[in-house]
Amino acid sequence: MDWNDRKNPPIDYMNKDVTFKIVEQGPVRVALAVTKKGQNSEITQIISLAAGEAGKVIEVKNEIDWQSKEVSLKAAFPNDCCQ
């Protein structure tokens, strides 16, 4: 991909038909699956949190079914959290 193409603004966002589902809910760990669609593609992000020391990390697993032709995917994780 040409650098000038990378600087172009997005043509679309993966924010169609968004669904949320709890996929794990135990005494020390919880996981939420967020599925998003757009441009004939689908992304499922599984966001996991744990109790105790393991809870200091947010685990994000991405499952991507990319079917969009001549389109790149850019992932961004903006956050604003406090310690």
C-alpha positions as protocol buffer text, in pm:
chain_id: "A"
residue {
  index: 1
  type: MET
  ca { x: 0 y: 0 z: 0 }
}
residue {
  index: 2
  type: ASP
  ca { x: 125 y: 345 z: -88 }
}
residue {
  index: 3
  type: TRP
  ca { x: 203 y: 581 z: 203 }
}
residue {
  index: 4
  type: ASN
  ca { x: -29 y: 847 z: 59 }
}
residue {
  index: 5
  type: ASP
  ca { x: -315 y: 597 z: 67 }
}
residue {
  index: 6
  type: ARG
  ca { x: -247 y: 527 z: 436 }
}
residue {
  index: 7
  type: LYS
  ca { x: -287 y: 895 z: 517 }
}
residue {
  index: 8
  type: ASN
  ca { x: -637 y: 910 z: 366 }
}
residue {
  index: 9
  type: PRO
  ca { x: -930 y: 925 z: 607 }
}
residue {
  index: 10
  type: PRO
  ca { x: -1129 y: 604 z: 666 }
}
residue {
  index: 11
  type: ILE
  ca { x: -1390 y: 515 z: 405 }
}
residue {
  index: 12
  type: ASP
  ca { x: -1598 y: 327 z: 663 }
}
residue {
  index: 13
  type: TYR
  ca { x: -1597 y: 190 z: 1016 }
}
residue {
  index: 14
  type: MET
  ca { x: -1657 y: -158 z: 1153 }
}
residue {
  index: 15
  type: ASN
  ca { x: -1962 y: -47 z: 1351 }
}
residue {
  index: 16
  type: LYS
  ca { x: -2258 y: -217 z: 1183 }
}
residue {
  index: 17
  type: ASP
  ca { x: -2475 y: -479 z: 1357 }
}
residue {
  index: 18
  type: VAL
  ca { x: -2277 y: -458 z: 1683 }
}
residue {
  index: 19
  type: THR
  ca { x: -2363 y: -731 z: 1934 }
}
residue {
  index: 20
  type: PHE
  ca { x: -2240 y: -805 z: 2287 }
}
residue {
  index: 21
  type: LYS
  ca { x: -2239 y: -1144 z: 2456 }
}
residue {
  index: 22
  type: ILE
  ca { x: -2095 y: -1269 z: 2785 }
}
residue {
  index: 23
  type: VAL
  ca { x: -1892 y: -1575 z: 2687 }
}
residue {
  index: 24
  type: GLU
  ca { x: -1729 y: -1650 z: 3023 }
}
residue {
  index: 25
  type: GLN
  ca { x: -1849 y: -1562 z: 3372 }
}
residue {
  index: 26
  type: GLY
  ca { x: -1672 y: -1741 z: 3653 }
}
residue {
  index: 27
  type: PRO
  ca { x: -1554 y: -1657 z: 4003 }
}
residue {
  index: 28
  type: VAL
  ca { x: -1217 y: -1520 z: 3887 }
}
residue {
  index: 29
  type: ARG
  ca { x: -1262 y: -1432 z: 3519 }
}
residue {
  index: 30
  type: VAL
  ca { x: -1521 y: -1272 z: 3291 }
}
residue {
  index: 31
  type: ALA
  ca { x: -1512 y: -1236 z: 2912 }
}
residue {
  index: 32
  type: LEU
  ca { x: -1727 y: -1034 z: 2675 }
}
residue {
  index: 33
  type: ALA
  ca { x: -1750 y: -1094 z: 2299 }
}
residue {
  index: 34
  type: VAL
  ca { x: -1814 y: -783 z: 2089 }
}
residue {
  index: 35
  type: THR
  ca { x: -1897 y: -856 z: 1725 }
}
residue {
  index: 36
  type: LYS
  ca { x: -1891 y: -579 z: 1463 }
}
residue {
  index: 37
  type: LYS
  ca { x: -1960 y: -584 z: 1090 }
}
residue {
  index: 38
  type: GLY
  ca { x: -1882 y: -361 z: 794 }
}
residue {
  index: 39
  type: GLN
  ca { x: -1770 y: -375 z: 430 }
}
residue {
  index: 40
  type: ASN
  ca { x: -1867 y: -748 z: 405 }
}
residue {
  index: 41
  type: SER
  ca { x: -1631 y: -833 z: 694 }
}
residue {
  index: 42
  type: GLU
  ca { x: -1676 y: -927 z: 1058 }
}
residue {
  index: 43
  type: ILE
  ca { x: -1461 y: -876 z: 1366 }
}
residue {
  index: 44
  type: THR
  ca { x: -1518 y: -1039 z: 1703 }
}
residue {
  index: 45
  type: GLN
  ca { x: -1319 y: -904 z: 1996 }
}
residue {
  index: 46
  type: ILE
  ca { x: -1314 y: -1113 z: 2312 }
}
residue {
  index: 47
  type: ILE
  ca { x: -1231 y: -887 z: 2605 }
}
residue {
  index: 48
  type: SER
  ca { x: -1128 y: -1070 z: 2924 }
}
residue {
  index: 49
  type: LEU
  ca { x: -1078 y: -949 z: 3280 }
}
residue {
  index: 50
  type: ALA
  ca { x: -952 y: -1154 z: 3573 }
}
residue {
  index: 51
  type: ALA
  ca { x: -945 y: -1110 z: 3950 }
}
residue {
  index: 52
  type: GLY
  ca { x: -634 y: -1054 z: 4159 }
}
residue {
  index: 53
  type: GLU
  ca { x: -293 y: -985 z: 4005 }
}
residue {
  index: 54
  type: ALA
  ca { x: -409 y: -1118 z: 3667 }
}
residue {
  index: 55
  type: GLY
  ca { x: -674 y: -843 z: 3669 }
}
residue {
  index: 56
  type: LYS
  ca { x: -412 y: -577 z: 3610 }
}
residue {
  index: 57
  type: VAL
  ca { x: -418 y: -673 z: 3242 }
}
residue {
  index: 58
  type: ILE
  ca { x: -705 y: -648 z: 2994 }
}
residue {
  index: 59
  type: GLU
  ca { x: -677 y: -928 z: 2739 }
}
residue {
  index: 60
  type: VAL
  ca { x: -820 y: -862 z: 2392 }
}
residue {
  index: 61
  type: LYS
  ca { x: -837 y: -1143 z: 2137 }
}
residue {
  index: 62
  type: ASN
  ca { x: -936 y: -1048 z: 1782 }
}
residue {
  index: 63
  type: GLU
  ca { x: -1105 y: -1292 z: 1548 }
}
residue {
  index: 64
  type: ILE
  ca { x: -1120 y: -1134 z: 1202 }
}
residue {
  index: 65
  type: ASP
  ca { x: -1311 y: -1261 z: 900 }
}
residue {
  index: 66
  type: TRP
  ca { x: -1187 y: -1008 z: 643 }
}
residue {
  index: 67
  type: GLN
  ca { x: -1375 y: -1026 z: 313 }
}
residue {
  index: 68
  type: SER
  ca { x: -1340 y: -662 z: 205 }
}
residue {
  index: 69
  type: LYS
  ca { x: -1174 y: -621 z: -134 }
}
residue {
  index: 70
  type: GLU
  ca { x: -901 y: -359 z: -184 }
}
residue {
  index: 71
  type: VAL
  ca { x: -949 y: -226 z: 171 }
}
residue {
  index: 72
  type: SER
  ca { x: -705 y: -235 z: 462 }
}
residue {
  index: 73
  type: LEU
  ca { x: -799 y: -277 z: 826 }
}
residue {
  index: 74
  type: LYS
  ca { x: -657 y: -36 z: 1083 }
}
residue {
  index: 75
  type: ALA
  ca { x: -697 y: -126 z: 1448 }
}
residue {
  index: 76
  type: ALA
  ca { x: -681 y: 144 z: 1713 }
}
residue {
  index: 77
  type: PHE
  ca { x: -714 y: 107 z: 2088 }
}
residue {
  index: 78
  type: PRO
  ca { x: -772 y: 457 z: 2224 }
}
residue {
  index: 79
  type: ASN
  ca { x: -808 y: 462 z: 2599 }
}
residue {
  index: 80
  type: ASP
  ca { x: -815 y: 705 z: 2884 }
}
residue {
  index: 81
  type: CYS
  ca { x: -774 y: 526 z: 3214 }
}
residue {
  index: 82
  type: CYS
  ca { x: -643 y: 607 z: 3554 }
}
residue {
  index: 83
  type: GLN
  ca { x: -431 y: 394 z: 3782 }
}
